[in-house]
């Protein structure tokens, strides 16, 4: 999801300095304009939190990972759709 989100930002000639800024930019450039549903931003933010928890707190779950993978697949498809529209 991270790289797909970066591609969306780059398509608008923006770049980010952090994961947090990437989420803020996704909201401003894609959710507020109606190109991306808020559910995709929530999935992105949830994936970021789960990754941070697994990396820094050594807390992770198989069910959490499964949900992130499912949402990531949906996010990637939507990002591809948006990028094709911008061509």
N, CA, C and O of each residue as an XYZ file, in Angstrom:
348
protein
N       0.818     -1.181      0.000
C       0.000      0.000      0.000
C       0.865      1.249      0.000
O       0.531      2.245     -0.642
N       1.957      1.194      0.709
C       2.838      2.355      0.823
C       3.307      2.826     -0.551
O       3.224      4.014     -0.859
N       3.789      1.918     -1.363
C       4.316      2.301     -2.667
C       3.207      2.716     -3.635
O       3.415      3.596     -4.470
N       2.056      2.104     -3.531
C       0.923      2.522     -4.356
C       0.485      3.931     -3.962
O       0.152      4.746     -4.821
N       0.487      4.210     -2.671
C       0.135      5.550     -2.196
C       1.162      6.575     -2.673
O       0.799      7.683     -3.070
N       2.433      6.208     -2.634
C       3.476      7.110     -3.136
C       3.281      7.380     -4.632
O       3.463      8.509     -5.088
N       2.917      6.358     -5.382
C       2.682      6.533     -6.820
C       1.528      7.504     -7.057
O       1.583      8.332     -7.966
N       0.486      7.398     -6.238
C      -0.626      8.341     -6.367
C      -0.154      9.771     -6.119
O      -0.511     10.683     -6.864
N       0.637      9.964     -5.084
C       1.158     11.303     -4.795
C       2.045     11.807     -5.916
O       1.926     12.958     -6.335
N       2.925     10.964     -6.398
C       3.821     11.360     -7.487
C       3.032     11.744     -8.733
O       3.446     12.628     -9.483
N       1.902     11.086     -8.953
C       1.079     11.410    -10.122
C       0.531     12.832    -10.051
O       0.158     13.420    -11.066
N       0.489     13.370     -8.839
C       0.025     14.746     -8.631
C       1.197     15.703     -8.416
O       1.010     16.861     -8.041
N       2.401     15.200     -8.660
C       3.652     15.960     -8.524
C       3.942     16.381     -7.081
O       4.444     17.475     -6.822
N       3.612     15.486     -6.155
C       3.915     15.684     -4.745
C       4.756     14.519     -4.249
O       4.742     13.433     -4.828
N       5.479     14.757     -3.183
C       6.183     13.684     -2.481
C       6.001     13.917     -0.989
O       5.569     14.991     -0.568
N       6.327     12.924     -0.207
C       6.092     12.992      1.235
C       7.396     12.863      1.996
O       8.413     12.437      1.449
N       7.351     13.236      3.263
C       8.526     13.112      4.124
C       8.352     12.005      5.167
O       9.317     11.639      5.838
N       7.146     11.469      5.312
C       6.910     10.424      6.309
C       5.634      9.653      5.952
O       4.860     10.069      5.089
N       5.436      8.527      6.632
C       4.205      7.765      6.447
C       2.996      8.625      6.824
O       1.977      8.618      6.133
N       3.123      9.362      7.922
C       2.024     10.215      8.377
C       1.665     11.242      7.297
O       0.493     11.425      6.969
N       2.679     11.903      6.754
C       2.447     12.911      5.711
C       1.825     12.281      4.469
O       1.018     12.915      3.790
N       2.188     11.071      4.176
C       1.608     10.369      3.038
C       0.101     10.203      3.244
O      -0.682     10.417      2.318
N      -0.298      9.826      4.444
C      -1.723      9.684      4.754
C      -2.465     11.007      4.662
O      -3.579     11.064      4.142
N      -1.851     12.070      5.167
C      -2.468     13.398      5.105
C      -2.634     13.833      3.651
O      -3.676     14.370      3.276
N      -1.618     13.603      2.844
C      -1.675     13.971      1.433
C      -2.714     13.138      0.686
O      -3.433     13.670     -0.159
N      -2.803     11.849      0.982
C      -3.830     11.016      0.353
C      -5.221     11.573      0.644
O      -6.083     11.629     -0.233
N      -5.415     11.979      1.879
C      -6.708     12.534      2.267
C      -7.010     13.803      1.473
O      -8.086     13.941      0.892
N      -6.058     14.720      1.454
C      -6.276     16.007      0.786
C      -6.425     15.875     -0.719
O      -7.296     16.510     -1.313
N      -5.594     15.066     -1.337
C      -5.562     15.000     -2.797
C      -6.533     13.991     -3.412
O      -6.929     14.133     -4.568
N      -6.912     12.980     -2.640
C      -7.724     11.923     -3.236
C      -9.053     11.686     -2.523
O     -10.070     11.484     -3.187
N      -9.074     11.705     -1.199
C     -10.338     11.489     -0.493
C     -11.227     12.728     -0.620
O     -12.404     12.619     -0.964
N     -10.667     13.891     -0.343
C     -11.461     15.116     -0.400
C     -11.954     15.431     -1.812
O     -12.967     16.113     -1.969
N     -11.271     14.955     -2.817
C     -11.691     15.185     -4.202
C     -12.631     14.092     -4.715
O     -13.125     14.177     -5.840
N     -12.875     13.076     -3.901
C     -13.794     12.011     -4.284
C     -13.178     10.909     -5.129
O     -13.883     10.006     -5.578
N     -11.883     10.973     -5.348
C     -11.227      9.939     -6.153
C     -10.996      8.658     -5.370
O     -10.898      7.578     -5.953
N     -10.910      8.776     -4.050
C     -10.593      7.633     -3.194
C     -11.546      7.636     -2.007
O     -11.744      8.668     -1.365
N     -12.126      6.500     -1.723
C     -13.033      6.364     -0.591
C     -12.256      6.458      0.720
O     -11.106      6.028      0.808
N     -12.895      7.021      1.723
C     -12.272      7.131      3.046
C     -11.891      5.759      3.583
O     -10.958      5.650      4.379
N     -12.591      4.716      3.166
C     -12.268      3.366      3.647
C     -10.856      2.947      3.220
O     -10.192      2.196      3.934
N     -10.401      3.425      2.072
C      -9.040      3.095      1.636
C      -8.003      3.823      2.485
O      -6.948      3.270      2.795
N      -8.306      5.055      2.855
C      -7.394      5.788      3.726
C      -7.347      5.139      5.107
O      -6.279      5.032      5.709
N      -8.491      4.710      5.603
C      -8.536      4.016      6.892
C      -7.742      2.716      6.834
O      -7.039      2.379      7.787
N      -7.845      1.989      5.735
C      -7.080      0.747      5.570
C      -5.583      1.041      5.533
O      -4.789      0.311      6.126
N      -5.197      2.115      4.832
C      -3.792      2.519      4.778
C      -3.283      2.849      6.187
O      -2.218      2.384      6.592
N      -4.046      3.646      6.921
C      -3.635      4.025      8.271
C      -3.579      2.818      9.208
O      -2.678      2.720     10.040
N      -4.538      1.900      9.074
C      -4.538      0.691      9.891
C      -3.316     -0.173      9.583
O      -2.683     -0.707     10.494
N      -2.993     -0.307      8.315
C      -1.812     -1.087      7.932
C      -0.548     -0.473      8.523
O       0.344     -1.190      8.975
N      -0.475      0.856      8.517
C       0.686      1.541      9.076
C       0.796      1.261     10.583
O       1.882      0.984     11.091
N      -0.324      1.334     11.280
C      -0.312      1.073     12.720
C       0.068     -0.371     13.034
O       0.841     -0.626     13.958
N      -0.471     -1.309     12.268
C      -0.143     -2.721     12.495
C       1.335     -2.994     12.199
O       1.983     -3.757     12.915
N       1.859     -2.375     11.151
C       3.283     -2.544     10.833
C       4.153     -1.978     11.947
O       5.118     -2.615     12.368
N       3.819     -0.792     12.421
C       4.595     -0.194     13.511
C       4.536     -1.053     14.766
O       5.541     -1.224     15.456
N       3.371     -1.585     15.056
C       3.217     -2.438     16.229
C       4.059     -3.703     16.098
O       4.700     -4.130     17.058
N       4.055     -4.293     14.924
C       4.851     -5.507     14.698
C       6.343     -5.202     14.734
O       7.124     -5.986     15.274
N       6.745     -4.066     14.162
C       8.166     -3.720     14.095
C       8.743     -3.283     15.436
O       9.857     -3.669     15.790
N       7.997     -2.488     16.172
C       8.563     -1.843     17.355
C       8.052     -2.388     18.683
O       8.705     -2.221     19.713
N       6.903     -3.032     18.668
C       6.346     -3.556     19.917
C       6.284     -5.072     19.914
O       5.828     -5.686     20.879
N       6.738     -5.664     18.839
C       6.708     -7.118     18.635
C       5.326     -7.716     18.916
O       5.206     -8.825     19.436
N       4.299     -6.963     18.564
C       2.935     -7.448     18.713
C       2.321     -7.544     17.321
O       2.225     -6.547     16.606
N       1.908     -8.744     16.944
C       1.283     -8.933     15.645
C       0.362    -10.136     15.706
O       0.467    -10.978     16.597
N      -0.548    -10.199     14.733
C      -1.478    -11.322     14.699
C      -1.680    -11.771     13.262
O      -1.554    -10.990     12.319
N      -1.986    -13.010     13.128
C      -2.246    -13.575     11.806
C      -3.517    -12.960     11.226
O      -3.573    -12.679     10.029
N      -4.531    -12.751     12.055
C      -5.781    -12.168     11.548
C      -5.568    -10.729     11.095
O      -6.139    -10.305     10.090
N      -4.756     -9.977     11.824
C      -4.441     -8.610     11.418
C      -3.702     -8.572     10.102
O      -3.987     -7.739      9.241
N      -2.748     -9.478      9.946
C      -1.975     -9.550      8.705
C      -2.874     -9.939      7.534
O      -2.745     -9.393      6.439
N      -3.774    -10.876      7.765
C      -4.681    -11.309      6.702
C      -5.574    -10.158      6.250
O      -5.787     -9.968      5.053
N      -6.091     -9.401      7.197
C      -6.946     -8.261      6.862
C      -6.175     -7.204      6.072
O      -6.701     -6.641      5.112
N      -4.938     -6.936      6.471
C      -4.121     -5.949      5.764
C      -3.862     -6.397      4.328
O      -3.923     -5.584      3.406
N      -3.574     -7.680      4.130
C      -3.321     -8.189      2.778
C      -4.571     -8.031      1.913
O      -4.473     -7.620      0.756
N      -5.737     -8.350      2.459
C      -6.984     -8.214      1.701
C      -7.222     -6.756      1.310
O      -7.557     -6.464      0.162
N      -7.050     -5.854      2.254
C      -7.266     -4.434      1.989
C      -6.201     -3.886      1.041
O      -6.479     -3.012      0.219
N      -4.992     -4.402      1.162
C      -3.913     -3.948      0.278
C      -4.225     -4.312     -1.168
O      -3.972     -3.517     -2.073
N      -4.767     -5.494     -1.393
C      -5.123     -5.901     -2.748
C      -6.175     -4.960     -3.326
O      -6.081     -4.566     -4.489
N      -7.172     -4.598     -2.527
C      -8.207     -3.668     -2.972
C      -7.615     -2.282     -3.234
O      -7.948     -1.632     -4.225
N      -6.735     -1.841     -2.337
C      -6.093     -0.535     -2.473
C      -5.263     -0.466     -3.749
O      -5.305      0.532     -4.469
N      -4.518     -1.515     -4.025
C      -3.696     -1.543     -5.236
C      -4.549     -1.452     -6.499
O      -4.200     -0.731     -7.434
N      -5.648     -2.170     -6.529
C      -6.539     -2.116     -7.689
C      -7.104     -0.710     -7.875
O      -7.170     -0.209     -8.997
N      -7.511     -0.072     -6.774
C      -8.059      1.278     -6.853
C      -6.981      2.273     -7.283
O      -7.250      3.161     -8.091
N      -5.784      2.136     -6.757
C      -4.686      3.024     -7.143
C      -4.395      2.891     -8.634
O      -4.184      3.894     -9.315
N      -4.383      1.666     -9.145
C      -4.160      1.448    -10.576
C      -5.248      2.123    -11.412
O      -4.968      2.724    -12.449
N      -6.470      2.014    -10.950
C      -7.596      2.638    -11.647
C      -7.419      4.164    -11.700
O      -7.598      4.776    -12.753
N      -7.071      4.762    -10.575
C      -6.869      6.206    -10.523
C      -5.713      6.627    -11.417
O      -5.814      7.618    -12.140
N      -4.626      5.888    -11.371
C      -3.458      6.236    -12.184
C      -3.766      6.123    -13.676
O      -3.281      6.935    -14.464
N      -4.556      5.143    -14.074
C      -4.930      5.007    -15.485
C      -5.807      6.174    -15.925
O      -5.695      6.636    -17.061
N      -6.679      6.654    -15.039
C      -7.544      7.790    -15.354
C      -6.723      9.053    -15.576
O      -7.095      9.903    -16.386
N      -5.613      9.179    -14.865
C      -4.782     10.385    -14.949
C      -3.881     10.402    -16.180
O      -3.264     11.423    -16.482
N      -3.801      9.275    -16.894
C      -2.929      9.229    -18.081
C      -3.499      9.971    -19.249
O      -2.879     10.020    -20.312
